[in-house]
Structures are given as C-alpha cells and as structure tokens.
Amino acid sequence: MNSPRFEPFQDRLSRDIRNELSASLPLALAQNDLAPARAVAARYLHQDLAPPYVAYIETRLAGYAKALAMITQLPAETALAKALVFWDLGLFFEVHEILEQAWHGARGTEKEMLQAMIRAAGFYIKGEYGYNEAGAKMAARAVAALEKNRQACTGFELDTLLERLRNLDPNPPKLMRS
C-alpha cells in the first residue's frame, strides 16, 4: 500500500484541508488573529492524520503567523500588498485566495491585473504538484495580461515575475520591494 501524500488535485482530504485553511485567512487577517485558522487546523489535527497532512497544516500555520506579523508592518494593507507577503513566503494558494476576493469587486485594468496575478500564483501551485502543462498555460495567460496591464502592476517586481513566467522557471521570484 502506498503511503499517503498531500496532493490536493487528487486527494479529497488534502483539498479540504487546503481549502478550509485558506478560507479562514480573510477573517484571520481582518481580526489580526490566527484563531480562525487555528480552529480549522485543530479540527483536522484531532483526527488521526498521516504525517504529510499534519506537516502541511503545521507548515501553513507557521507561514500564516509569519505573514500576519509582516502584514502589520505594511504601509498600506491592500489586497495586493497582503498577497505579496504570502507570495514571498511561498504560500501561493493563499495568494490566490486573497486576490480572488479582491478580484470579485474590481473593475477594468485592476480586475485583469488581479486575475493575472492569480494565474501567476496558479503556475506555481500547479508546478508544486507536477502539473507542468496546465501550469504553462496559466503562466502564458498571466504574462499576456500582465504585459497588457503593466501600468496597474505597481509595488512589486513585475519584470522579474514576467521573466520567470516566460521561462517557466519553477523557482518563484520574490516580488516585494525592499
């Protein structure tokens, strides 16, 4: 029997854990408190989970704590600024979660830019699990939209991101400016 691995595209438990943890983020960010994420984590950790699931949960909670501390230091707490913190921590599904909420209320150029950043994050999400062909399609669409909406792409290292996406570089760039 194969030992379980955390794989949200093939395993329902993995997908549920990932989705529920990331869905707790907006409330945790609004409250500046990880209690909502910890509650989700505790519900899963009280089950007899295999080590890959436990490791994912613990790694995510540690990343969320680090992100929350960094976000409180931001000069402006926009959705993009928050997402960039998660990006630089390698928490790409959470980038998707944060930007998707902002995307729903956005219009025009901003909406297209947010969708492009969601797709850019999707490239790294897909790549993490070996879905390189699907990731490449997302990267191409992200590049096209980011180029088209370049004027809206402020506050982060756009050219570095574009280069990495064009080259399908599996190593994500740091996007926050020092």
N, C-alpha and C positions, 0 to 999 in steps of 0.2 A: 504494500500500500504506500502511495506517495505521501510524503509529509505535506501538510497544508502550507500554502504560501499566500501572502497578502496580494491579491490580484483583483481589483475592483471591476475589471472588464469581463471577468469570467466567474467570479465568486460572489454570490449574493451577500454573504456576511461581510466580506471586505467592502463591498459597495455601500451597504447600510452603515457601517462604521464610518467610512469616509464621508458620506453624505450627511449623516447626523452630526458628526463633529463640526464639519464646515458650516452647516446650517445654524449651529449655535453661535457662530462668530459675530454676526451683526449685533445680537443682544449683548454679548460679552464686550464688544467694542463700545457700544452705547453706554454700558454701565461701567466701563473701565475696570472690569472684574471678570475673571475667568470662571466664575461659578457656573454659568450655563454650560460651558464646555466640560468642566469637571463633572457636572451632573450626568452628562451624556457618557463620559468616559467611565464613571463609576458604575453605571447601569451595565455596561459591557464587561467591565473588569470583574464584576461579581459573578460572571459566568465562568465556566472552566474553559477559557480560551487557549488555543495553541499559541506558542511563543511569537510567531510572526504577527498575530493580531495585537497581542499585548505590546510588542515593540512599536508597532505603528501608533497605537494610542499614546504611549508614553512619549514617543518622539514628537508627535503632533502637539501634545500639551506643553512640552518644553519649548517648542517653537512658538506656540501661541503666547506663552509667558514672555519670551524674548521680544516678540513683535509688539505686544502690548506696552512693554517698557519703552521701546523705541518710538512708538506712535505718540506717546505722551510728550515726547521731545520735539515733535514736528512743528514747524512754524505754522503750517496750515494743514488741518486734518481733512483734506478732501478724500474722496474715494480712491482716486488715482494715487495720491500720496500714501495712503494706507496700503494699497495693493502693492506699491513698490517696495515697502518694507517686507511684506510677505514674499515678494519675488526674490529679493536679495537673500532671504533665508531659505530659498528653495522650496517654498510651500505653494506650488503652482495651482493646485486645486482650490486653495483658499483665495488666490488672486482671482481666479475665475468667479468664485462665489461673491467676492466684494464688488468686482466690476460689473457682474451681471445685474446686481441690484441697481447700481448707478445707471447702467445701460437702459433699463426699463423707463427711466424718467428723462433720459437725454434726447436731444434732437440734433439733426443735421450732422455737421462735422464732428461734434463731440461724440455723438452716438456711433458714428463709423470708426472713430479712433478707439473708443472703448471696446467695440466688437473686435477690432484688430488686435488689441492687447489681450483679449480673452482667447483669441485664436493663437496668439504667440505663446501664451501660457499652455494652451492645449497641445501645442507642438511638444513641449517638454513633458507634459503629463503622458501623452501617448508614447513618447520615446522611453520614458522610465519603464514602461511595461512591454517594450519591444514592438509597438505598433508603428513602425517607421514609415510605412507607405501612407497611412492615414495622417500621421504627423507631418509628413512632407506636404500634403495637400493643405493642411492648416497653415503651415509656415508660408506657403506661396500666397495664400489669400491674405494672411496678415501683412506680408511685405507690400502687396499691391495697395491695400487700404492705408497702411502707414505712410507710404510714399504719397498717395493722393491727398492725405490729410496732414501732411508734415507740419503745417502751421499750428495745429492743435496739439502736437506732440512736444510739449514743453515740460521741463522739470526732470527729464530723465535722458539717459544716454541713447538716443534714438539711432544714431549711426552705428554704434556698436551692436545694438539689437538687430538692425537690418542686416549687417554683415553676417552675424551668426545665423540668422534665419535663412538667408540666401544660401549659405554654405551648409545648411542642415547640421550645424555644429551641435553635438549633443551636450556640450558644456555651456550652460546658460551664463550670459554676462551679468555682472552686477549693474543695475540700472540707476541706482540713486547717485546723485551728485554729492560729492563731499562738501 
